[in-house]
Amino acid sequence: MNSITCPQTPGDRNNSSKIRYQQNITVSNRDVISVDDAIESGGTMSRLVAHIAEYSPASIAVATLFVKPHRYSD
């Protein structure tokens, strides 16, 4: 399992903190699932997905337990 972290401030849509990626195994040509407990604005997850995409995975999926309802509109 690889570890990736990106410290963020809840509600901060302009998160620019450094992404730290400890690549223990290659993700090139593999299916990747990013797991998060809650998504607020989606900005941090978007940055993480874009960062992982640089390593040429076969696919990227996001799994989350909660999406805060006040953060999106119908």
mmCIF file of the N, C-alpha and C atoms, coordinates in Angstrom:
data_MODEL
# 
_entry.id   MODEL 
# 
loop_
_atom_site.group_PDB 
_atom_site.id 
_atom_site.type_symbol 
_atom_site.label_atom_id 
_atom_site.label_alt_id 
_atom_site.label_comp_id 
_atom_site.label_asym_id 
_atom_site.label_entity_id 
_atom_site.label_seq_id 
_atom_site.pdbx_PDB_ins_code 
_atom_site.Cartn_x 
_atom_site.Cartn_y 
_atom_site.Cartn_z 
_atom_site.occupancy 
_atom_site.B_iso_or_equiv 
_atom_site.pdbx_formal_charge 
_atom_site.auth_seq_id 
_atom_site.auth_comp_id 
_atom_site.auth_asym_id 
_atom_site.auth_atom_id 
_atom_site.pdbx_PDB_model_num 
ATOM 1   N N  . MET A 1 1  ? 0.842   -1.171 0.000   1.00 0.00 ? 1  MET A N  1 
ATOM 2   C CA . MET A 1 1  ? 0.000   0.000  0.000   1.00 0.00 ? 1  MET A CA 1 
ATOM 3   C C  . MET A 1 1  ? 0.891   1.238  0.000   1.00 0.00 ? 1  MET A C  1 
ATOM 4   N N  . ASN A 1 2  ? 0.529   2.199  -0.802  1.00 0.00 ? 2  ASN A N  1 
ATOM 5   C CA . ASN A 1 2  ? 1.248   3.466  -0.838  1.00 0.00 ? 2  ASN A CA 1 
ATOM 6   C C  . ASN A 1 2  ? 0.596   4.455  0.094   1.00 0.00 ? 2  ASN A C  1 
ATOM 7   N N  . SER A 1 3  ? 1.362   5.395  0.544   1.00 0.00 ? 3  SER A N  1 
ATOM 8   C CA . SER A 1 3  ? 0.852   6.431  1.438   1.00 0.00 ? 3  SER A CA 1 
ATOM 9   C C  . SER A 1 3  ? 1.008   7.789  0.764   1.00 0.00 ? 3  SER A C  1 
ATOM 10  N N  . ILE A 1 4  ? -0.077  8.569  0.821   1.00 0.00 ? 4  ILE A N  1 
ATOM 11  C CA . ILE A 1 4  ? -0.033  9.917  0.262   1.00 0.00 ? 4  ILE A CA 1 
ATOM 12  C C  . ILE A 1 4  ? -0.745  10.848 1.240   1.00 0.00 ? 4  ILE A C  1 
ATOM 13  N N  . THR A 1 5  ? -0.142  11.966 1.530   1.00 0.00 ? 5  THR A N  1 
ATOM 14  C CA . THR A 1 5  ? -0.747  12.926 2.447   1.00 0.00 ? 5  THR A CA 1 
ATOM 15  C C  . THR A 1 5  ? -0.694  14.322 1.853   1.00 0.00 ? 5  THR A C  1 
ATOM 16  N N  . CYS A 1 6  ? -1.695  15.097 2.201   1.00 0.00 ? 6  CYS A N  1 
ATOM 17  C CA . CYS A 1 6  ? -1.759  16.484 1.775   1.00 0.00 ? 6  CYS A CA 1 
ATOM 18  C C  . CYS A 1 6  ? -2.510  17.245 2.858   1.00 0.00 ? 6  CYS A C  1 
ATOM 19  N N  . PRO A 1 7  ? -1.776  17.821 3.816   1.00 0.00 ? 7  PRO A N  1 
ATOM 20  C CA . PRO A 1 7  ? -2.453  18.550 4.890   1.00 0.00 ? 7  PRO A CA 1 
ATOM 21  C C  . PRO A 1 7  ? -3.384  19.618 4.320   1.00 0.00 ? 7  PRO A C  1 
ATOM 22  N N  . GLN A 1 8  ? -4.531  19.780 4.953   1.00 0.00 ? 8  GLN A N  1 
ATOM 23  C CA . GLN A 1 8  ? -5.495  20.771 4.461   1.00 0.00 ? 8  GLN A CA 1 
ATOM 24  C C  . GLN A 1 8  ? -6.238  21.390 5.619   1.00 0.00 ? 8  GLN A C  1 
ATOM 25  N N  . THR A 1 9  ? -6.788  22.549 5.353   1.00 0.00 ? 9  THR A N  1 
ATOM 26  C CA . THR A 1 9  ? -7.624  23.239 6.319   1.00 0.00 ? 9  THR A CA 1 
ATOM 27  C C  . THR A 1 9  ? -9.068  23.048 5.884   1.00 0.00 ? 9  THR A C  1 
ATOM 28  N N  . PRO A 1 10 ? -9.926  22.478 6.749   1.00 0.00 ? 10 PRO A N  1 
ATOM 29  C CA . PRO A 1 10 ? -11.324 22.256 6.348   1.00 0.00 ? 10 PRO A CA 1 
ATOM 30  C C  . PRO A 1 10 ? -11.966 23.518 5.789   1.00 0.00 ? 10 PRO A C  1 
ATOM 31  N N  . GLY A 1 11 ? -12.594 23.367 4.642   1.00 0.00 ? 11 GLY A N  1 
ATOM 32  C CA . GLY A 1 11 ? -13.279 24.489 4.012   1.00 0.00 ? 11 GLY A CA 1 
ATOM 33  C C  . GLY A 1 11 ? -12.391 25.341 3.123   1.00 0.00 ? 11 GLY A C  1 
ATOM 34  N N  . ASP A 1 12 ? -11.077 25.066 3.117   1.00 0.00 ? 12 ASP A N  1 
ATOM 35  C CA . ASP A 1 12 ? -10.156 25.838 2.296   1.00 0.00 ? 12 ASP A CA 1 
ATOM 36  C C  . ASP A 1 12 ? -10.182 25.306 0.873   1.00 0.00 ? 12 ASP A C  1 
ATOM 37  N N  . ARG A 1 13 ? -10.776 26.050 -0.041  1.00 0.00 ? 13 ARG A N  1 
ATOM 38  C CA . ARG A 1 13 ? -10.883 25.607 -1.431  1.00 0.00 ? 13 ARG A CA 1 
ATOM 39  C C  . ARG A 1 13 ? -9.599  25.841 -2.214  1.00 0.00 ? 13 ARG A C  1 
ATOM 40  N N  . ASN A 1 14 ? -8.669  26.583 -1.656  1.00 0.00 ? 14 ASN A N  1 
ATOM 41  C CA . ASN A 1 14 ? -7.421  26.901 -2.347  1.00 0.00 ? 14 ASN A CA 1 
ATOM 42  C C  . ASN A 1 14 ? -6.229  26.267 -1.644  1.00 0.00 ? 14 ASN A C  1 
ATOM 43  N N  . ASN A 1 15 ? -6.349  25.014 -1.264  1.00 0.00 ? 15 ASN A N  1 
ATOM 44  C CA . ASN A 1 15 ? -5.291  24.315 -0.569  1.00 0.00 ? 15 ASN A CA 1 
ATOM 45  C C  . ASN A 1 15 ? -4.067  24.205 -1.479  1.00 0.00 ? 15 ASN A C  1 
ATOM 46  N N  . SER A 1 16 ? -2.945  24.664 -0.984  1.00 0.00 ? 16 SER A N  1 
ATOM 47  C CA . SER A 1 16 ? -1.717  24.572 -1.776  1.00 0.00 ? 16 SER A CA 1 
ATOM 48  C C  . SER A 1 16 ? -0.604  23.901 -0.975  1.00 0.00 ? 16 SER A C  1 
ATOM 49  N N  . SER A 1 17 ? -0.963  23.126 0.053   1.00 0.00 ? 17 SER A N  1 
ATOM 50  C CA . SER A 1 17 ? 0.047   22.457 0.859   1.00 0.00 ? 17 SER A CA 1 
ATOM 51  C C  . SER A 1 17 ? 0.763   21.385 0.038   1.00 0.00 ? 17 SER A C  1 
ATOM 52  N N  . LYS A 1 18 ? 1.968   21.040 0.465   1.00 0.00 ? 18 LYS A N  1 
ATOM 53  C CA . LYS A 1 18 ? 2.797   20.096 -0.265  1.00 0.00 ? 18 LYS A CA 1 
ATOM 54  C C  . LYS A 1 18 ? 2.214   18.684 -0.171  1.00 0.00 ? 18 LYS A C  1 
ATOM 55  N N  . ILE A 1 19 ? 2.170   18.002 -1.307  1.00 0.00 ? 19 ILE A N  1 
ATOM 56  C CA . ILE A 1 19 ? 1.725   16.609 -1.353  1.00 0.00 ? 19 ILE A CA 1 
ATOM 57  C C  . ILE A 1 19 ? 2.939   15.732 -1.086  1.00 0.00 ? 19 ILE A C  1 
ATOM 58  N N  . ARG A 1 20 ? 2.803   14.837 -0.104  1.00 0.00 ? 20 ARG A N  1 
ATOM 59  C CA . ARG A 1 20 ? 3.886   13.903 0.221   1.00 0.00 ? 20 ARG A CA 1 
ATOM 60  C C  . ARG A 1 20 ? 3.446   12.507 -0.190  1.00 0.00 ? 20 ARG A C  1 
ATOM 61  N N  . TYR A 1 21 ? 4.189   11.918 -1.103  1.00 0.00 ? 21 TYR A N  1 
ATOM 62  C CA . TYR A 1 21 ? 3.832   10.621 -1.666  1.00 0.00 ? 21 TYR A CA 1 
ATOM 63  C C  . TYR A 1 21 ? 4.957   9.638  -1.408  1.00 0.00 ? 21 TYR A C  1 
ATOM 64  N N  . GLN A 1 22 ? 4.684   8.612  -0.609  1.00 0.00 ? 22 GLN A N  1 
ATOM 65  C CA . GLN A 1 22 ? 5.653   7.550  -0.336  1.00 0.00 ? 22 GLN A CA 1 
ATOM 66  C C  . GLN A 1 22 ? 5.268   6.364  -1.223  1.00 0.00 ? 22 GLN A C  1 
ATOM 67  N N  . GLN A 1 23 ? 5.956   6.234  -2.336  1.00 0.00 ? 23 GLN A N  1 
ATOM 68  C CA . GLN A 1 23 ? 5.609   5.210  -3.314  1.00 0.00 ? 23 GLN A CA 1 
ATOM 69  C C  . GLN A 1 23 ? 6.349   3.918  -2.978  1.00 0.00 ? 23 GLN A C  1 
ATOM 70  N N  . ASN A 1 24 ? 5.669   3.034  -2.251  1.00 0.00 ? 24 ASN A N  1 
ATOM 71  C CA . ASN A 1 24 ? 6.244   1.751  -1.858  1.00 0.00 ? 24 ASN A CA 1 
ATOM 72  C C  . ASN A 1 24 ? 6.164   0.735  -2.997  1.00 0.00 ? 24 ASN A C  1 
ATOM 73  N N  . ILE A 1 25 ? 5.139   0.841  -3.822  1.00 0.00 ? 25 ILE A N  1 
ATOM 74  C CA . ILE A 1 25 ? 4.980   -0.012 -4.999  1.00 0.00 ? 25 ILE A CA 1 
ATOM 75  C C  . ILE A 1 25 ? 4.588   0.886  -6.158  1.00 0.00 ? 25 ILE A C  1 
ATOM 76  N N  . THR A 1 26 ? 4.840   0.438  -7.354  1.00 0.00 ? 26 THR A N  1 
ATOM 77  C CA . THR A 1 26 ? 4.498   1.244  -8.523  1.00 0.00 ? 26 THR A CA 1 
ATOM 78  C C  . THR A 1 26 ? 2.981   1.225  -8.768  1.00 0.00 ? 26 THR A C  1 
ATOM 79  N N  . VAL A 1 27 ? 2.447   2.334  -9.228  1.00 0.00 ? 27 VAL A N  1 
ATOM 80  C CA . VAL A 1 27 ? 1.026   2.386  -9.588  1.00 0.00 ? 27 VAL A CA 1 
ATOM 81  C C  . VAL A 1 27 ? 0.854   2.419  -11.103 1.00 0.00 ? 27 VAL A C  1 
ATOM 82  N N  . SER A 1 28 ? 1.963   2.449  -11.804 1.00 0.00 ? 28 SER A N  1 
ATOM 83  C CA . SER A 1 28 ? 1.908   2.480  -13.264 1.00 0.00 ? 28 SER A CA 1 
ATOM 84  C C  . SER A 1 28 ? 1.153   1.258  -13.789 1.00 0.00 ? 28 SER A C  1 
ATOM 85  N N  . ASN A 1 29 ? 0.156   1.522  -14.637 1.00 0.00 ? 29 ASN A N  1 
ATOM 86  C CA . ASN A 1 29 ? -0.680  0.478  -15.250 1.00 0.00 ? 29 ASN A CA 1 
ATOM 87  C C  . ASN A 1 29 ? -1.471  -0.350 -14.238 1.00 0.00 ? 29 ASN A C  1 
ATOM 88  N N  . ARG A 1 30 ? -1.744  0.215  -13.075 1.00 0.00 ? 30 ARG A N  1 
ATOM 89  C CA . ARG A 1 30 ? -2.555  -0.464 -12.063 1.00 0.00 ? 30 ARG A CA 1 
ATOM 90  C C  . ARG A 1 30 ? -3.790  0.379  -11.756 1.00 0.00 ? 30 ARG A C  1 
ATOM 91  N N  . ASP A 1 31 ? -4.830  -0.276 -11.266 1.00 0.00 ? 31 ASP A N  1 
ATOM 92  C CA . ASP A 1 31 ? -6.028  0.434  -10.825 1.00 0.00 ? 31 ASP A CA 1 
ATOM 93  C C  . ASP A 1 31 ? -5.778  0.979  -9.423  1.00 0.00 ? 31 ASP A C  1 
ATOM 94  N N  . VAL A 1 32 ? -6.091  2.253  -9.207  1.00 0.00 ? 32 VAL A N  1 
ATOM 95  C CA . VAL A 1 32 ? -5.834  2.923  -7.933  1.00 0.00 ? 32 VAL A CA 1 
ATOM 96  C C  . VAL A 1 32 ? -7.152  3.374  -7.328  1.00 0.00 ? 32 VAL A C  1 
ATOM 97  N N  . ILE A 1 33 ? -7.325  3.143  -6.027  1.00 0.00 ? 33 ILE A N  1 
ATOM 98  C CA . ILE A 1 33 ? -8.484  3.643  -5.295  1.00 0.00 ? 33 ILE A CA 1 
ATOM 99  C C  . ILE A 1 33 ? -7.969  4.567  -4.203  1.00 0.00 ? 33 ILE A C  1 
ATOM 100 N N  . SER A 1 34 ? -8.420  5.802  -4.211  1.00 0.00 ? 34 SER A N  1 
ATOM 101 C CA . SER A 1 34 ? -8.089  6.766  -3.178  1.00 0.00 ? 34 SER A CA 1 
ATOM 102 C C  . SER A 1 34 ? -9.240  6.782  -2.171  1.00 0.00 ? 34 SER A C  1 
ATOM 103 N N  . VAL A 1 35 ? -8.927  6.579  -0.898  1.00 0.00 ? 35 VAL A N  1 
ATOM 104 C CA . VAL A 1 35 ? -9.951  6.488  0.147   1.00 0.00 ? 35 VAL A CA 1 
ATOM 105 C C  . VAL A 1 35 ? -9.831  7.691  1.064   1.00 0.00 ? 35 VAL A C  1 
ATOM 106 N N  . ASP A 1 36 ? -10.961 8.350  1.311   1.00 0.00 ? 36 ASP A N  1 
ATOM 107 C CA . ASP A 1 36 ? -11.007 9.521  2.194   1.00 0.00 ? 36 ASP A CA 1 
ATOM 108 C C  . ASP A 1 36 ? -12.232 9.395  3.086   1.00 0.00 ? 36 ASP A C  1 
ATOM 109 N N  . ASP A 1 37 ? -12.140 9.924  4.301   1.00 0.00 ? 37 ASP A N  1 
ATOM 110 C CA . ASP A 1 37 ? -13.278 9.833  5.217   1.00 0.00 ? 37 ASP A CA 1 
ATOM 111 C C  . ASP A 1 37 ? -14.398 10.796 4.854   1.00 0.00 ? 37 ASP A C  1 
ATOM 112 N N  . ALA A 1 38 ? -14.051 12.013 4.447   1.00 0.00 ? 38 ALA A N  1 
ATOM 113 C CA . ALA A 1 38 ? -15.077 13.008 4.113   1.00 0.00 ? 38 ALA A CA 1 
ATOM 114 C C  . ALA A 1 38 ? -14.527 13.984 3.084   1.00 0.00 ? 38 ALA A C  1 
ATOM 115 N N  . ILE A 1 39 ? -15.382 14.381 2.160   1.00 0.00 ? 39 ILE A N  1 
ATOM 116 C CA . ILE A 1 39 ? -14.996 15.371 1.162   1.00 0.00 ? 39 ILE A CA 1 
ATOM 117 C C  . ILE A 1 39 ? -15.786 16.643 1.442   1.00 0.00 ? 39 ILE A C  1 
ATOM 118 N N  . GLU A 1 40 ? -15.058 17.728 1.581   1.00 0.00 ? 40 GLU A N  1 
ATOM 119 C CA . GLU A 1 40 ? -15.718 19.011 1.827   1.00 0.00 ? 40 GLU A CA 1 
ATOM 120 C C  . GLU A 1 40 ? -15.888 19.754 0.512   1.00 0.00 ? 40 GLU A C  1 
ATOM 121 N N  . SER A 1 41 ? -14.861 20.428 0.070   1.00 0.00 ? 41 SER A N  1 
ATOM 122 C CA . SER A 1 41 ? -14.978 21.181 -1.184  1.00 0.00 ? 41 SER A CA 1 
ATOM 123 C C  . SER A 1 41 ? -14.541 20.348 -2.385  1.00 0.00 ? 41 SER A C  1 
ATOM 124 N N  . GLY A 1 42 ? -13.753 19.307 -2.153  1.00 0.00 ? 42 GLY A N  1 
ATOM 125 C CA . GLY A 1 42 ? -13.244 18.483 -3.240  1.00 0.00 ? 42 GLY A CA 1 
ATOM 126 C C  . GLY A 1 42 ? -11.926 18.972 -3.809  1.00 0.00 ? 42 GLY A C  1 
ATOM 127 N N  . GLY A 1 43 ? -11.481 20.130 -3.372  1.00 0.00 ? 43 GLY A N  1 
ATOM 128 C CA . GLY A 1 43 ? -10.245 20.705 -3.908  1.00 0.00 ? 43 GLY A CA 1 
ATOM 129 C C  . GLY A 1 43 ? -9.017  19.860 -3.626  1.00 0.00 ? 43 GLY A C  1 
ATOM 130 N N  . THR A 1 44 ? -8.877  19.392 -2.396  1.00 0.00 ? 44 THR A N  1 
ATOM 131 C CA . THR A 1 44 ? -7.724  18.576 -2.039  1.00 0.00 ? 44 THR A CA 1 
ATOM 132 C C  . THR A 1 44 ? -7.749  17.252 -2.792  1.00 0.00 ? 44 THR A C  1 
ATOM 133 N N  . MET A 1 45 ? -8.900  16.606 -2.863  1.00 0.00 ? 45 MET A N  1 
ATOM 134 C CA . MET A 1 45 ? -8.995  15.334 -3.575  1.00 0.00 ? 45 MET A CA 1 
ATOM 135 C C  . MET A 1 45 ? -8.678  15.518 -5.056  1.00 0.00 ? 45 MET A C  1 
ATOM 136 N N  . SER A 1 46 ? -9.115  16.604 -5.641  1.00 0.00 ? 46 SER A N  1 
ATOM 137 C CA . SER A 1 46 ? -8.794  16.881 -7.043  1.00 0.00 ? 46 SER A CA 1 
ATOM 138 C C  . SER A 1 46 ? -7.291  16.987 -7.247  1.00 0.00 ? 46 SER A C  1 
ATOM 139 N N  . ARG A 1 47 ? -6.618  17.662 -6.318  1.00 0.00 ? 47 ARG A N  1 
ATOM 140 C CA . ARG A 1 47 ? -5.165  17.789 -6.401  1.00 0.00 ? 47 ARG A CA 1 
ATOM 141 C C  . ARG A 1 47 ? -4.479  16.438 -6.250  1.00 0.00 ? 47 ARG A C  1 
ATOM 142 N N  . LEU A 1 48 ? -4.983  15.619 -5.336  1.00 0.00 ? 48 LEU A N  1 
ATOM 143 C CA . LEU A 1 48 ? -4.389  14.300 -5.127  1.00 0.00 ? 48 LEU A CA 1 
ATOM 144 C C  . LEU A 1 48 ? -4.569  13.404 -6.346  1.00 0.00 ? 48 LEU A C  1 
ATOM 145 N N  . VAL A 1 49 ? -5.755  13.415 -6.930  1.00 0.00 ? 49 VAL A N  1 
ATOM 146 C CA . VAL A 1 49 ? -6.015  12.609 -8.129  1.00 0.00 ? 49 VAL A CA 1 
ATOM 147 C C  . VAL A 1 49 ? -5.106  13.062 -9.271  1.00 0.00 ? 49 VAL A C  1 
ATOM 148 N N  . ALA A 1 50 ? -4.959  14.354 -9.450  1.00 0.00 ? 50 ALA A N  1 
ATOM 149 C CA . ALA A 1 50 ? -4.081  14.869 -10.506 1.00 0.00 ? 50 ALA A CA 1 
ATOM 150 C C  . ALA A 1 50 ? -2.632  14.454 -10.251 1.00 0.00 ? 50 ALA A C  1 
ATOM 151 N N  . HIS A 1 51 ? -2.220  14.463 -8.997  1.00 0.00 ? 51 HIS A N  1 
ATOM 152 C CA . HIS A 1 51 ? -0.853  14.065 -8.652  1.00 0.00 ? 51 HIS A CA 1 
ATOM 153 C C  . HIS A 1 51 ? -0.631  12.583 -8.946  1.00 0.00 ? 51 HIS A C  1 
ATOM 154 N N  . ILE A 1 52 ? -1.566  11.743 -8.547  1.00 0.00 ? 52 ILE A N  1 
ATOM 155 C CA . ILE A 1 52 ? -1.454  10.307 -8.797  1.00 0.00 ? 52 ILE A CA 1 
ATOM 156 C C  . ILE A 1 52 ? -1.451  10.022 -10.302 1.00 0.00 ? 52 ILE A C  1 
ATOM 157 N N  . ALA A 1 53 ? -2.229  10.777 -11.061 1.00 0.00 ? 53 ALA A N  1 
ATOM 158 C CA . ALA A 1 53 ? -2.308  10.575 -12.516 1.00 0.00 ? 53 ALA A CA 1 
ATOM 159 C C  . ALA A 1 53 ? -0.950  10.750 -13.189 1.00 0.00 ? 53 ALA A C  1 
ATOM 160 N N  . GLU A 1 54 ? -0.061  11.514 -12.589 1.00 0.00 ? 54 GLU A N  1 
ATOM 161 C CA . GLU A 1 54 ? 1.275   11.709 -13.150 1.00 0.00 ? 54 GLU A CA 1 
ATOM 162 C C  . GLU A 1 54 ? 2.085   10.411 -13.176 1.00 0.00 ? 54 GLU A C  1 
ATOM 163 N N  . TYR A 1 55 ? 1.668   9.410  -12.406 1.00 0.00 ? 55 TYR A N  1 
ATOM 164 C CA . TYR A 1 55 ? 2.386   8.134  -12.331 1.00 0.00 ? 55 TYR A CA 1 
ATOM 165 C C  . TYR A 1 55 ? 1.776   7.078  -13.265 1.00 0.00 ? 55 TYR A C  1 
ATOM 166 N N  . SER A 1 56 ? 0.901   7.478  -14.159 1.00 0.00 ? 56 SER A N  1 
ATOM 167 C CA . SER A 1 56 ? 0.307   6.638  -15.210 1.00 0.00 ? 56 SER A CA 1 
ATOM 168 C C  . SER A 1 56 ? -0.416  5.385  -14.715 1.00 0.00 ? 56 SER A C  1 
ATOM 169 N N  . PRO A 1 57 ? -1.371  5.545  -13.785 1.00 0.00 ? 57 PRO A N  1 
ATOM 170 C CA . PRO A 1 57 ? -2.152  4.369  -13.378 1.00 0.00 ? 57 PRO A CA 1 
ATOM 171 C C  . PRO A 1 57 ? -3.121  3.980  -14.500 1.00 0.00 ? 57 PRO A C  1 
ATOM 172 N N  . ALA A 1 58 ? -3.611  2.733  -14.454 1.00 0.00 ? 58 ALA A N  1 
ATOM 173 C CA . ALA A 1 58 ? -4.607  2.279  -15.434 1.00 0.00 ? 58 ALA A CA 1 
ATOM 174 C C  . ALA A 1 58 ? -5.916  3.027  -15.212 1.00 0.00 ? 58 ALA A C  1 
ATOM 175 N N  . SER A 1 59 ? -6.277  3.243  -13.943 1.00 0.00 ? 59 SER A N  1 
ATOM 176 C CA . SER A 1 59 ? -7.491  3.996  -13.602 1.00 0.00 ? 59 SER A CA 1 
ATOM 177 C C  . SER A 1 59 ? -7.347  4.544  -12.193 1.00 0.00 ? 59 SER A C  1 
ATOM 178 N N  . ILE A 1 60 ? -8.166  5.548  -11.884 1.00 0.00 ? 60 ILE A N  1 
ATOM 179 C CA . ILE A 1 60 ? -8.207  6.124  -10.538 1.00 0.00 ? 60 ILE A CA 1 
ATOM 180 C C  . ILE A 1 60 ? -9.666  6.239  -10.130 1.00 0.00 ? 60 ILE A C  1 
ATOM 181 N N  . ALA A 1 61 ? -9.986  5.734  -8.943  1.00 0.00 ? 61 ALA A N  1 
ATOM 182 C CA . ALA A 1 61 ? -11.336 5.862  -8.386  1.00 0.00 ? 61 ALA A CA 1 
ATOM 183 C C  . ALA A 1 61 ? -11.210 6.487  -6.998  1.00 0.00 ? 61 ALA A C  1 
ATOM 184 N N  . VAL A 1 62 ? -12.266 7.165  -6.565  1.00 0.00 ? 62 VAL A N  1 
ATOM 185 C CA . VAL A 1 62 ? -12.295 7.784  -5.242  1.00 0.00 ? 62 VAL A CA 1 
ATOM 186 C C  . VAL A 1 62 ? -13.429 7.156  -4.446  1.00 0.00 ? 62 VAL A C  1 
ATOM 187 N N  . ALA A 1 63 ? -13.111 6.706  -3.235  1.00 0.00 ? 63 ALA A N  1 
ATOM 188 C CA . ALA A 1 63 ? -14.114 6.166  -2.313  1.00 0.00 ? 63 ALA A CA 1 
ATOM 189 C C  . ALA A 1 63 ? -14.136 7.060  -1.082  1.00 0.00 ? 63 ALA A C  1 
ATOM 190 N N  . THR A 1 64 ? -15.328 7.456  -0.670  1.00 0.00 ? 64 THR A N  1 
ATOM 191 C CA . THR A 1 64 ? -15.443 8.297  0.513   1.00 0.00 ? 64 THR A CA 1 
ATOM 192 C C  . THR A 1 64 ? -16.672 7.905  1.304   1.00 0.00 ? 64 THR A C  1 
ATOM 193 N N  . LEU A 1 65 ? -16.611 8.114  2.608   1.00 0.00 ? 65 LEU A N  1 
ATOM 194 C CA . LEU A 1 65 ? -17.727 7.791  3.481   1.00 0.00 ? 65 LEU A CA 1 
ATOM 195 C C  . LEU A 1 65 ? -18.786 8.888  3.448   1.00 0.00 ? 65 LEU A C  1 
ATOM 196 N N  . PHE A 1 66 ? -18.346 10.147 3.471   1.00 0.00 ? 66 PHE A N  1 
ATOM 197 C CA . PHE A 1 66 ? -19.276 11.280 3.509   1.00 0.00 ? 66 PHE A CA 1 
ATOM 198 C C  . PHE A 1 66 ? -18.886 12.350 2.495   1.00 0.00 ? 66 PHE A C  1 
ATOM 199 N N  . VAL A 1 67 ? -19.883 12.949 1.879   1.00 0.00 ? 67 VAL A N  1 
ATOM 200 C CA . VAL A 1 67 ? -19.711 14.186 1.124   1.00 0.00 ? 67 VAL A CA 1 
ATOM 201 C C  . VAL A 1 67 ? -20.606 15.179 1.826   1.00 0.00 ? 67 VAL A C  1 
ATOM 202 N N  . LYS A 1 68 ? -20.011 16.229 2.340   1.00 0.00 ? 68 LYS A N  1 
ATOM 203 C CA . LYS A 1 68 ? -20.787 17.198 3.110   1.00 0.00 ? 68 LYS A CA 1 
ATOM 204 C C  . LYS A 1 68 ? -21.797 17.899 2.208   1.00 0.00 ? 68 LYS A C  1 
ATOM 205 N N  . PRO A 1 69 ? -23.114 17.761 2.505   1.00 0.00 ? 69 PRO A N  1 
ATOM 206 C CA . PRO A 1 69 ? -24.153 18.248 1.604   1.00 0.00 ? 69 PRO A CA 1 
ATOM 207 C C  . PRO A 1 69 ? -24.132 19.751 1.341   1.00 0.00 ? 69 PRO A C  1 
ATOM 208 N N  . HIS A 1 70 ? -23.643 20.537 2.275   1.00 0.00 ? 70 HIS A N  1 
ATOM 209 C CA . HIS A 1 70 ? -23.608 21.988 2.047   1.00 0.00 ? 70 HIS A CA 1 
ATOM 210 C C  . HIS A 1 70 ? -22.487 22.378 1.090   1.00 0.00 ? 70 HIS A C  1 
ATOM 211 N N  . ARG A 1 71 ? -21.692 21.415 0.635   1.00 0.00 ? 71 ARG A N  1 
ATOM 212 C CA . ARG A 1 71 ? -20.568 21.697 -0.240  1.00 0.00 ? 71 ARG A CA 1 
ATOM 213 C C  . ARG A 1 71 ? -20.877 21.535 -1.716  1.00 0.00 ? 71 ARG A C  1 
ATOM 214 N N  . TYR A 1 72 ? -22.064 21.094 -2.049  1.00 0.00 ? 72 TYR A N  1 
ATOM 215 C CA . TYR A 1 72 ? -22.412 20.946 -3.453  1.00 0.00 ? 72 TYR A CA 1 
ATOM 216 C C  . TYR A 1 72 ? -23.850 21.418 -3.664  1.00 0.00 ? 72 TYR A C  1 
ATOM 217 N N  . SER A 1 73 ? -24.176 21.686 -4.905  1.00 0.00 ? 73 SER A N  1 
ATOM 218 C CA . SER A 1 73 ? -25.540 22.114 -5.213  1.00 0.00 ? 73 SER A CA 1 
ATOM 219 C C  . SER A 1 73 ? -26.153 21.132 -6.213  1.00 0.00 ? 73 SER A C  1 
ATOM 220 N N  . ASP A 1 74 ? -27.480 21.052 -6.219  1.00 0.00 ? 74 ASP A N  1 
ATOM 221 C CA . ASP A 1 74 ? -28.189 20.130 -7.118  1.00 0.00 ? 74 ASP A CA 1 
ATOM 222 C C  . ASP A 1 74 ? -28.224 20.660 -8.534  1.00 0.00 ? 74 ASP A C  1 
# 
